[in-house]
Amino acid sequence: MKYALYPGCVMPTEQYAYEMSIREIMPKLGVELVDIKGFSCCGEPIKSVNQMLTLTLSARNIALAEKEGLDIYAPCPMCHLALSECKRILDTEPKMFERINKFLEDESLKYKGTASLVTTVDLIHDKVGLEKIKELVKKPLKEIKIASHNGCHLIRPSEIGRPDDSENPQKLDNILKSLGANVLDYPEKLDCCGGLLTANLPESALTKTGQKLKGIQDQGFDVFIDTCPWCHRQYDSKQTKAGETVAAKLDVPVLYLTQIIGLSFGISKYKLGLDLNQSPVEKLSIVGGN
Amino acid sequence: MSIVDLTSMGESQVELRKEINDRLSKLQDEISDYCYQCAKCTSGCEAHKLLELEPHKIIALLKRGLIDEMVNSEIIWTCMSCFKCRERCPQKIAPVEVLFALKNMAVASGKQIPGNYTAMLQSVLSIGLLQDIKSVSTKDNKTKTRADLGLPEISKPVDSSKFQMILSKIAVEKV
């Protein structure tokens, strides 16, 4: 399996642990990642300013991968949503197809519509498969109580074609269960991290984050697992501040899915960027040592 | 090119406004017969409890054509685009998309863009990415760069003048 890795903005400019753990585990799962020069922002975070800009930026990124004849792996669900929406519009509206391609001419790019798109969860669950995961597990995550967080853009809007069901997503949980973990439902499971409000209402964004994490802490979960760099920035990087907004001292280990997979495969915590997590990941016994 | 071309903070962009107006009228026509104010959107809205956004009211106001009132209201900037309203509407109406159109309209009308959006936009224009590369700290306070961590050089537009030309066309087409 071969994919162009479309990194987006947040992961390659600050959420390095996600990128490191992806580059560690994907080759082991039989996924070859190809780095392409020239990618830009997907445009989704500035859709509020100018939707046309979002569409054009997404199309140009897809066009770059298509030029190399590759399908796209977008680890960030928000990027994946932007690219998917762009694909849906351009593949069904000939006028928009022409108009956007006219913009791309300056860089000698052309959107064709040949590339398919995956994100971390469907790449691992649907393309690699859980059997392969089970084969590679060296340290099963026994007795660890996990709260999983899909995030909004991974599952909605289903009309655009998302990797999992919008109300009862199971793929992320199934991957974690195949590592031997105990994944439990919780009332706040589908709640938003608030991350997109960081642009204009940062305090409210943190309150959303704090409310969800407090619920998780009160219910005695051992670890919180996410796959979105925007969500992770809220839950891990800004956890202490988020706690202050809800008058709680938060102490919840937050890991990327790709980090906990790597740990269960026996990969060193440093190669997985675990020393970059700001939440108390050392509370987990599987993080200790190596 | 400057950010002003894209956001028209200086002068209002007549064409862009017309286009967004068309988008809104289309939404208005499409939904006016369908929304029966069940408020399922508002019951699930992530911004409702915290910031008092009421998507079903947005749709009701759109039905009545009160677009300017909404464009001038700060409430449209409280949506965190969780897409629950779009997902759960029994009539397949998407308040979140109406809100995107209203925000685009506010920007095209020359209204002040709230918060960090201007900086984000400026960054996309100049380096193609939402923000520049940051060095990060480990738990024991060691500073690390991408290279320190063994990560390859970041992917960003190779020829920034050509990249900017694309973005400027989007702006120019509308002015």
Boltz contact constraints between the chains, C-beta under 6 A:
constraints:
  - contact:
      token1: [A, 9]
      token2: [B, 129]
      max_distance: 6.0
  - contact:
      token1: [A, 9]
      token2: [B, 130]
      max_distance: 6.0
  - contact:
      token1: [A, 12]
      token2: [B, 154]
      max_distance: 6.0
  - contact:
      token1: [A, 13]
      token2: [B, 131]
      max_distance: 6.0
  - contact:
      token1: [A, 13]
      token2: [B, 133]
      max_distance: 6.0
  - contact:
      token1: [A, 13]
      token2: [B, 134]
      max_distance: 6.0
  - contact:
      token1: [A, 14]
      token2: [B, 134]
      max_distance: 6.0
  - contact:
      token1: [A, 16]
      token2: [B, 149]
      max_distance: 6.0
  - contact:
      token1: [A, 19]
      token2: [B, 151]
      max_distance: 6.0
  - contact:
      token1: [A, 35]
      token2: [B, 152]
      max_distance: 6.0
  - contact:
      token1: [A, 37]
      token2: [B, 155]
      max_distance: 6.0
  - contact:
      token1: [A, 37]
      token2: [B, 158]
      max_distance: 6.0
  - contact:
      token1: [A, 38]
      token2: [B, 157]
      max_distance: 6.0
  - contact:
      token1: [A, 38]
      token2: [B, 158]
      max_distance: 6.0
  - contact:
      token1: [A, 39]
      token2: [B, 155]
      max_distance: 6.0
  - contact:
      token1: [A, 40]
      token2: [B, 128]
      max_distance: 6.0
  - contact:
      token1: [A, 40]
      token2: [B, 157]
      max_distance: 6.0
  - contact:
      token1: [A, 41]
      token2: [B, 124]
      max_distance: 6.0
  - contact:
      token1: [A, 41]
      token2: [B, 129]
      max_distance: 6.0
  - contact:
      token1: [A, 41]
      token2: [B, 130]
      max_distance: 6.0
  - contact:
      token1: [A, 45]
      token2: [B, 130]
      max_distance: 6.0
  - contact:
      token1: [A, 46]
      token2: [B, 120]
      max_distance: 6.0
  - contact:
      token1: [A, 46]
      token2: [B, 121]
      max_distance: 6.0
  - contact:
      token1: [A, 47]
      token2: [B, 100]
      max_distance: 6.0
  - contact:
      token1: [A, 48]
      token2: [B, 103]
      max_distance: 6.0
  - contact:
      token1: [A, 49]
      token2: [B, 107]
      max_distance: 6.0
  - contact:
      token1: [A, 49]
      token2: [B, 117]
      max_distance: 6.0
  - contact:
      token1: [A, 49]
      token2: [B, 121]
      max_distance: 6.0
  - contact:
      token1: [A, 50]
      token2: [B, 104]
      max_distance: 6.0
  - contact:
      token1: [A, 51]
      token2: [B, 100]
      max_distance: 6.0
  - contact:
      token1: [A, 51]
      token2: [B, 104]
      max_distance: 6.0
  - contact:
      token1: [A, 52]
      token2: [B, 170]
      max_distance: 6.0
  - contact:
      token1: [A, 53]
      token2: [B, 170]
      max_distance: 6.0
  - contact:
      token1: [A, 56]
      token2: [B, 170]
      max_distance: 6.0
  - contact:
      token1: [A, 103]
      token2: [B, 166]
      max_distance: 6.0
  - contact:
      token1: [A, 103]
      token2: [B, 169]
      max_distance: 6.0
  - contact:
      token1: [A, 106]
      token2: [B, 162]
      max_distance: 6.0
  - contact:
      token1: [A, 106]
      token2: [B, 165]
      max_distance: 6.0
  - contact:
      token1: [A, 106]
      token2: [B, 166]
      max_distance: 6.0
  - contact:
      token1: [A, 107]
      token2: [B, 162]
      max_distance: 6.0
  - contact:
      token1: [A, 152]
      token2: [B, 82]
      max_distance: 6.0
  - contact:
      token1: [A, 152]
      token2: [B, 83]
      max_distance: 6.0
  - contact:
      token1: [A, 156]
      token2: [B, 83]
      max_distance: 6.0
  - contact:
      token1: [A, 156]
      token2: [B, 87]
      max_distance: 6.0
  - contact:
      token1: [A, 157]
      token2: [B, 83]
      max_distance: 6.0
  - contact:
      token1: [A, 157]
      token2: [B, 86]
      max_distance: 6.0
  - contact:
      token1: [A, 157]
      token2: [B, 87]
      max_distance: 6.0
  - contact:
      token1: [A, 166]
      token2: [B, 87]
      max_distance: 6.0
  - contact:
      token1: [A, 192]
      token2: [B, 46]
      max_distance: 6.0
  - contact:
      token1: [A, 192]
      token2: [B, 80]
      max_distance: 6.0
  - contact:
      token1: [A, 192]
      token2: [B, 82]
      max_distance: 6.0
  - contact:
      token1: [A, 194]
      token2: [B, 80]
      max_distance: 6.0
  - contact:
      token1: [A, 196]
      token2: [B, 80]
      max_distance: 6.0
  - contact:
      token1: [A, 196]
      token2: [B, 81]
      max_distance: 6.0
  - contact:
      token1: [A, 197]
      token2: [B, 80]
      max_distance: 6.0
  - contact:
      token1: [A, 199]
      token2: [B, 115]
      max_distance: 6.0
  - contact:
      token1: [A, 199]
      token2: [B, 116]
      max_distance: 6.0
  - contact:
      token1: [A, 199]
      token2: [B, 117]
      max_distance: 6.0
  - contact:
      token1: [A, 200]
      token2: [B, 77]
      max_distance: 6.0
  - contact:
      token1: [A, 200]
      token2: [B, 114]
      max_distance: 6.0
  - contact:
      token1: [A, 200]
      token2: [B, 115]
      max_distance: 6.0
  - contact:
      token1: [A, 204]
      token2: [B, 50]
      max_distance: 6.0
  - contact:
      token1: [A, 275]
      token2: [B, 138]
      max_distance: 6.0
  - contact:
      token1: [A, 275]
      token2: [B, 139]
      max_distance: 6.0
  - contact:
      token1: [A, 276]
      token2: [B, 136]
      max_distance: 6.0
  - contact:
      token1: [A, 276]
      token2: [B, 138]
      max_distance: 6.0
